[in-house]
Amino acid sequence: MAEPLTIDAQGTPNPNATKFTLNRVVASQGATYRPPADAAAPAWVQALLVLPGVTQVFTLNNFVSVNKTPEADWSVVGPQIEQALRQAFA
């Protein structure tokens, strides 16, 4: 049985970007995705790209970096991102 999923959200020098570190590998190679959802993107990335305010998703190893519009509020977008990540990796 896999250990419980942990997600650690960390701010970055860019106030419109947050790094979400998981105790799971999310991508073996780095990739950047932008809306509209790229058909080649994994379903969980597409779920992030359709969230209001999300402008970019970068994946590599065990982390996901998400950029948002300046108008979007992390207190709203952040929990939605974590919920999507839990659905994908828990």
C-alpha positions in Angstrom: 0.0 0.0 0.0 1.4 3.4 -1.0 2.1 6.0 1.7 -0.5 8.8 2.1 -0.1 11.6 -0.4 1.5 14.7 0.9 1.4 18.1 -0.9 3.5 21.0 0.3 2.7 24.4 -1.3 5.5 26.9 -1.4 5.5 30.5 -2.6 8.1 31.6 -5.1 9.7 35.0 -5.8 6.9 35.4 -8.3 3.7 36.2 -6.4 1.7 34.7 -9.3 3.4 31.3 -9.0 3.3 28.5 -6.4 5.3 25.3 -6.3 3.4 22.2 -5.1 5.8 19.4 -4.0 4.3 15.9 -3.8 5.7 12.7 -2.3 5.0 11.2 -5.8 6.8 11.5 -9.1 4.4 13.5 -11.4 6.6 13.7 -14.5 9.9 12.2 -15.5 10.7 15.0 -17.9 10.0 18.7 -17.5 7.0 20.1 -19.5 5.2 23.4 -19.6 1.5 23.5 -20.4 -0.8 26.5 -21.0 -4.5 26.9 -21.6 -6.4 25.9 -23.5 -5.8 22.4 -22.3 -3.4 20.6 -24.6 -4.8 17.3 -25.8 -1.4 15.8 -25.3 -1.3 16.9 -21.6 -2.1 14.3 -18.9 -5.7 14.5 -17.8 -4.6 15.8 -14.4 -2.8 18.7 -16.0 -5.8 19.4 -18.2 -7.9 19.6 -14.9 -5.5 22.3 -13.6 -5.6 24.3 -16.9 -9.3 24.7 -16.8 -9.3 26.2 -13.3 -10.3 29.9 -13.4 -7.1 32.0 -13.2 -4.6 29.3 -14.0 -2.3 30.5 -16.8 0.5 27.9 -16.9 1.5 24.5 -15.4 5.1 23.2 -15.2 5.8 19.6 -14.2 9.0 17.9 -13.3 10.0 15.1 -10.9 7.9 15.5 -7.8 6.7 19.0 -8.2 4.1 21.1 -10.1 4.6 24.8 -10.5 1.3 26.7 -11.2 1.1 30.3 -12.5 -2.1 32.3 -12.1 -3.4 35.7 -13.3 -2.7 38.6 -11.0 -6.4 38.9 -10.3 -6.8 35.3 -9.1 -6.6 34.7 -5.4 -4.4 31.9 -4.1 -6.8 31.3 -1.2 -9.4 30.3 -3.9 -7.1 28.7 -6.6 -4.7 26.9 -4.2 -7.3 24.5 -2.6 -8.7 23.8 -6.1 -5.2 22.8 -7.3 -4.6 20.7 -4.3 -7.9 18.9 -4.7 -7.1 18.1 -8.4 -3.7 16.8 -7.4 -5.2 14.6 -4.7 -7.7 13.2 -7.1 -4.9 12.4 -9.6 -2.3 11.0 -7.2 -3.9 9.8 -3.9 
